[in-house]
């Protein structure tokens, strides 16, 4: 982003920092920077402390790989949730979206991405190994695949259904109440509730083909 000679270097650096955030264009970055500039010092310090704290204090839950500040995370520690069902999602934001729907009371597993051969991302680059290790527990009855309905999501769901199905674990997938190309994290609660409620069995490939 080109800097105006009328902009002080310190402000320009702040604008550039905001502009690097996803979804923040040049004008939004400028508005945010000047808001911070005009805000009381205490507000700027609170923002700075929050940014540093989230970097220093958060980690991945050893069980589900979701972002947490306590390990295990609160969902994995919740004894009221079913331990026999695991919902596999691509990103932590997908967990938050499904939780808002209020329809699911099992556990989760976060992959932190999706298989994308064009980008050089394979199963080994995701938290797939950690998922398969969890499935060694005989108490797991069902794995729900909640991938995004796009090419990467389809590739990921297809791979996981083959691998998990071969382990003898039931594999289902949330129903396609989600529009094609839409992301789980942006779906409204009613759509997610319907998708989770009407999930479908994943057909396993015929070994004779």
N, C-alpha and C positions, 0 to 999 in steps of 0.2 A: 504494500500500500504506500503510495507516494506521499511524502510529508510536505505540508505547506511550510514555506519559510517563516510564516507568521505564527507557527505553532512551536511553543517551547519544547526543547528536546525531551524533558521529563514527561510532559503531557503526551508527546508523540510516542514515547515508549509504552505508556499506559494504553493508549489507543491501539497500538499494534498488538499488545498482549490480549486485549479484549477481542480484537479482530481474529486472532488465531483460534478462538473458541468456536465450536460448531454452531452454525445457525446465526452467527453474529456478523452482519455486514458492516461496511465502513461507517455508515451513518449511525447505526446502533452502537458501534464501538465508540464513536465520538460522544454520543449522548451519555453512555455509561461512564466514560472517562471524566467528563465535565460534571456529572452527578457526584462522583467520588471527590472531585476537586472542591465542589461547593459544600459537601456534607461536613458535619462536625467531625473533628479529629477522632472522637470516640467511635463514630460509625466506621471510619476508614480502618481504625485499629481492630475493630471487631471483625471486619471482613478479612483483614490480613491474618488474624489469629485463627479464624475458621478455616481458611485455606491451608494454613500450615498444620492445623490439628487433623484435618481429614487426611493429609498425606502421611502424618506421623502415626496416627492411631488406627487407621483402618487396615484390614487384612482380609484374606480369603478364609472362609469357614473351611476347616479341614474335611468336613463331611460333604457339604453341598456345593462348595466353591463360590457361594454368594459373598458379596462384600459385607463385612461386619466389623464392629469394633470389639466384639467378644467372640471367643472361639471355644465351643461351638456357638453358632448363631441362635437367636431366640426361637426361630422356627424349628430348628433341629432339636432344641431342648424342650419344646412344647409336647408334653406327654398326652395332650388331648388330640393331637394330630395322628393320623394313621401312618405307621411306619412301614406298611406293606405296599404303598404306592409312591412312586417317584415320578414327578413331572419334570421333563427335561426341556430347558429353554436355552435360547442363545445368549441372552444378556441379563444382567441384574435388573434392568428396568422392566423386563418381561415378568419377573417375579412380582414386582410391585403392582403391575397392571392386573395380573391374575388375582392377587390378594384383594384388590379393590372390588373385584366381582363378587367375592364372598362365597363362591360356589365350591371351592376346592379346599379340602382339609387334610391333605397328605403332605409329603415332603417334596423337596425340589432338588434339581441338579443343574448348575449353570455351566454351559460349555465355554463361554467367553468367546463367541464367534460362531462361524459356520464354515463348512467345507466349501472352498472356492478354488478349484484347480487353476483358473485364470490368474488368480492372485498368489498362487503357490501355497495355499493354505490347505493342509490335509488333516486327517484325524489326529495325527501326532502333535499338531500345533494347538489342539483344543484340549479341554478337560475330559476327553473320552476315556483315557486309561483309568482315571479316578472313578468315573461312572461304572465301568466294567468291574472294577474292584469291589464296589458297593454291591453289585449284583451277585457276588459270591455268597451273600447272605441268603439263606433259604427262605427267610421271612418276606422277601420281596415278591409280591404276586403280580404286579402290573407296572409297566413303564408307559407313561403318557408322553408322546412326542408333541411338543407345542412349538414347532418350528414356524418361522415366518413363511407365508405362501409365495416364495419367489424361487429363482433357480438355485440359489445357495441353500435355502431352507429345504427344498426338495431333495437336493443331493445329500444333505446331512441326514434327513429323515430316512431316506432310502438306505444309506449306509448303516445307520443305527438299527433299523428294523431287521436287517439281515444278520448283523452281529449278535444283537440281543435275542432275536428269535432262535438263533442256533444254540443259545444257552438254555432254551426251554422256558423263558420268561414271557408272559403275555405282553404283547406290544399293541397299544392303541394310539390313535392320533386325534387331536382335537378336530371337530367337524369344520368344514370350510365355510363357516359363517363369516369368516374374515375375507374381505375382498382380495382378489388376486393382486399381489404386489404390495399389500399393506403389511405393516409391522405390528407385532403383538402389542408392543408398548403404547401404540397410538389408538388401539381399538377401544371402543366405549365399553362400559361394564356390561350392558345388555348383550352385546355381541359376544363378548368373552364368556359370559354365563351360558349362552346357548351353545357355543363351540365346545365348552368343557362338558356340558351335560350330554350332548349328543355326539360325543367322540366315537370314532369308528375303529373296528379291528383292522390292524395292518396285515394284509395278506402276505404270506411268506412265499418266496419264489419256489416253483416246482423243480426239484432236483433232477427230474427226468428231461427237462427242456434243454 
